[in-house]
């Protein structure tokens, strides 16, 4: 309205107030119905692949210093051997 600060969405003030009967709500979540055993097995396989990938990622990170890696330093040492671990 006139005299109020505009939001980042509108960027221009409105001349009319929002109607009082407007209700705002989030959309309903879509429910997935599993009708065939093949679909259940397919989704189970996908979840197993994601879990396996996560396990491989953890194995890669085991024994390397992620702090030094993020800082752009050499990170081929364990976190307990890191000279910067107390910084």
Phi, psi and omega in degrees: 000166181299135179089353179260157178285135180279151180271175182285345180274310185283314181066352175223143180291147178270149179268338182240145179284155177291138179301146183288337184272003179284128179248133178255134180207155175283150178292154179287146176289139178281135181262132180262121177263125179269110185258344183228145178299330180297322180292319178297315179294323179296314180292325176297320178295318179298316179296322176296320179296319178296316179296318177297319179296319178296318178298319177296319178298319178295321178296323178295319183281344180294125177091003176241153182271106181291330179299312180292325178299319179291325181282354179084018178260174175296135185233025182270033175233162180283157179300326180290340178265359185290130178287344181256014187294339181259003180281000000 
